[in-house]
Amino acid sequence: MSAIELNDLSLKELKSLQARIAKAIATHEDRRRRQALEELASRARQMGFTLAELVDGAPARKRSAAPASYANPLGPAGTRSGRGRKLQ
């Protein structure tokens, strides 16, 4: 690769070079990301899974209903367990 003498370039040439470098960096990162995804998908297939199954993971844990900790003396509509939003 040849050395570029930056001091000899005009502002327009420097900005053009800067844009080309930014694009080269972005495409390089995209290639590496695609390569990593392909390797991970291949490894997941070898183990009998799809990448989506592993990335999405297990379903979210559901909480069981908690007993009411706070009760409204005027009626059962105001009871709450202490989880989530407070009733008004």
MOJOQUI-V398181 format. One record per helix or strand. SS is the DSSP state (@ for helix, = for strand). FROM is the first residue (numbers start at 0). TO is the last residue. Records with the same first field share a line. If there is no record, write none. Layout:
# MOJOQUI-V398181
SS->FROM-TO / FROM-TO
This chain:
# MOJOQUI-V398181
@->5-7 / 10-45 / 50-55 / 75-77
=->69-69 / 79-79
